């Protein structure tokens, strides 16, 4: 297995400890999110990291797997939907002000990759399009993009600005011209339609993207383990 180490610190944005499992010794920084309610070790446990071993061993990428806080935000049915969104915004600030600067310092690269499978793809896309000044590539595998299903019908400006299918269509950011997006899905993936819809939005905005629909691919780790190393090969 590639070299791994844990970063752990107290996050002033989250007011809690945060753990990030990092792989590799140098290379282009990749922030790889867990799936819904997943932890920082999930992508290792399901061998997604192993699928990228060649890129890690050869110093082409360094992968950072942050802990998720979905149980405190989008999946926390014990608090008001407005508070679910606010908790996610604190997570977004942790990523922007704590994790991305760490990755930039360690790799010397100013704009990172965000990537994720399933709900991790939501995080990768949402963060990437909100902060394209620090993100150059977005690699999705079986992603979904509409967060409204988690909010019991509630909607406000905070929801809008964290719902990619809404805010991307109306955004005009110069960094979008240099953003590279992959939408990986399959003909047996329950999120295929969501990726087709997102591709339509990106096409209208003339944002560089590739809709990669794989024949027979399911919404599951075996398909994502094939996609991930392929997408890493696109980094220039």
N, C-alpha and C positions, 0 to 999 in steps of 0.2 A: 504493500500500500504506500501511496505517496506520503511524504512528511506531513505531519499534522501537529497543530498546537492550539490551545484554547486561549482566547482573549476574554478576560472577565473584568468588569469594572462597575462602579456605581454610576448609573445614568442619572444626571440631574434632570433630564427631560422626563424620564419615566418614573423617577423617584423609587428606583429599585435596581437591583443588580441585573446586568445583562451579560449573557454568555454568547460568544461567537466562536465557532469551530473553523479554523483556517487550515487550508491545505496548500502545499507547495512552498517554494522558497523565493520565487520571483515570477515576473510575467504580468500580463494584462490582468487587472483586478476584476473579478466576477463576484457580485453579490448574489448569492443563490438562496432564495427564500424557501421555507418549508411549505407543505400543503396545509390545508385548513387545520388549525389548532395544533400544528406540528411544532416540534422542538428543534433545537440547533443541530442535533445529531441525526435527524431523520434522513437527510439526503445521503449520509454515509451508510446508515443501516439498510437502506433500500438500494445500495450499490450504484447510485447515480455518480458519486465521486469516483468509484472504481472505473466507471465507463469513460472517465476523462483522464485516466492515469497517465496516458502517453503525453498529453499536453502538460500535466503537472510535472512529470519526471523530467521533461525537456525544458522546463523553465519558461514555458510559453504563457501560462496563466497561473494566477494565484486565486484560489476560491475562498470566499468568506461566507459561512453559513450562519446567519443570525438567528437567535431565538425569535419565535413568534409570540405575539400577545393576543391572538384572536379570542382567547377565552375571556380576556378583559375588555375586548372591543366588539368586533362584529358578531361574535357568538355568545355574548353575555346577555342572555334573556332576562336577567334579574335587574337590569338597569334600563333607564329610558333610552330609546334609540338615539336621542340627541347626545347622550353621554357616551354611547358606544362609539359614535363618530369622533367625539372629542378625545377619547382615549386613543383612537387610531392616529389622530393628528399628533399626539405626543410621541407616538412610535415613529411617525414620519420625521419629526424633528430630531429624534435620536439618530435615525439613519443619516439624515442630512448633516447634522452638526457633530456627530460623534463617530459613526462607523465609516462614512465616506472619507472624512479626513484621515482616519487611520489607514484605510486602503491606499489613499493617495500618498501618504508619507512612506509607506512600506514599499510601494511599487514605483513611485515617481511618475505615475500616470494620472492625468487630471480628470479624465472622463471615463467612468467605469462601465462595465456591463451589469445589467440587472437581468436575472433569469429566475424561472420558477415553473413548477408543474402544478396544474389544477389551480387551486386558490393561490398558490405561490405565484402563478402567472398574473393573477390580479394585482398582487403586490408589486411585481416587477414592472408591469405596465403603468400602474397608477403612479408609482414613484418616478419612473423614467420620464413620463410625459409632464409631471409636475415640475421636475427639476432637470430638464435636458441640458442645462449648463454643466452638470456633473455626470451625465449619462450619455453614452454614445450608441450603445447597442442594447436592445431588449430582445431576449430569447424566451419565448413562451412555449410550453409543452402542455397541451390539453387545458388551456386557460379558459377562465370565465371572466367577464368584465363588468357585469351589471351588479352593483352592490345593493340594489334596492330590496332584493329578496331577504336581506338580513335585518330589515328595518321596520317591519310590520306596518308598512304604508307611510311611515314618517319621511318627510323630505324638507330640507332647508338648504341654505347656501353651502354649508359644510359638506352635506351629502353631494351636492352638485359638483363641488371641486375635488371630490374623491371618487367620482363615478366616471370612469374613462369614457364610456360611450356617450356621456353628456358633454363633459367639458372639452374633450379633444376637438369635437366638431366645431366648437366656437372659439378655439384658441388660435392665436397667431404669435408664434414664438420663432425668432430667427434661428434658434438652435434646431428646430424641427427639420430644417433643410439638410442637416448633417446627422440625422438620426437614422439608425438602421434597425428595423423591426422584423422579427421572424414570428409568424403565427403557426405553430406546429400543431396539427390535429390529425384525425383519421376518420375514415368512413364509418367506423364503429364507435366513434367518440361522442359521448353525449353533449360535448361542448363544440361540436363541429359547426352548428348553426351560429353560435356566438362568435366563432372565429371568422366565419363568412361575413357576419355583420360588421365586425371590427375592420376587416379588410376593405369593406365598402367605404367606411368612414375614412380610412387612411388613403384610399384611392381618390376620394373626393378632395382630400386635403393635399394630395400629391406628395405624401410622405413615403419615403423609400421603405418598401416592405416586401416580404415574401410570404405568401400563404402556402404553406407546405401541408397538403392533404395526402396522407399516406393510405393507400388501399389496404383495408382490413385492420388498420391499427385501432386498438382499443384505448379507452381512458384508463391507462394503467402503466405501471413502472416499466415493464419490458419495452413498450413503445418509446417511453421517454428516455430510457437508457440508450436507445438507438439514435434518437434525435439529438441529444445533448452534445456528444462529441462532434457530430456533423456540424452543428451550429457554431461550436468553438472554432472550427476550421475557417469560418468566415471572418474572424477578427483580423484586421490588417494593421 
